[in-house]
Amino acid sequence: MKFIVEDAGAYLQIKVTEARIDAAIATPFKDKLREIVVKHRKPVHLDMANVTFMDSSGLGAMIAVRKSLPDNLAIVLCAMTPNVERVFRLTRMDRVFDIRPDAIQKEANE
C-alpha cells in the first residue's frame, strides 16, 4: 500500500495510488492511512483521482479511518472518479464526508 504524502502547511495532501480499494486491500489501506494521519496530526485532503473502483469493503475502510480521527482532524475527499463518487452517493456517505470535485493540486493553487 503506497500513498504520496506532502505537507501543505495547514493540511496534509495524500494521493491514493491504488486503482481499486476493495476487499483485497481494504485493511492495509485503512491501517496505512490511519498511521499517516495520526503521525502528522493534521487535517487531510485525500486525492482519489486514481481510484476507479471501490466496493463496500473500501467504503468501510474509509468510514473506519474517519471515525478513528479526532474531531479536529478533518478528511476531505478530492477528485473522485464518477464510479467511486456513485458509491458514496448511493450509500449517502456523501453527506458524511466532505467531497470536493477538484484535485488537490488545483485546490492548492487557488
Summary of the structure (lengths in Angstrom):
residues: 110
radius of gyration: 12.6
end to end distance: 30.0
largest distance: 36.5
contacts: 331
relative contact order: 0.19
helix: 42%
strand: 23%
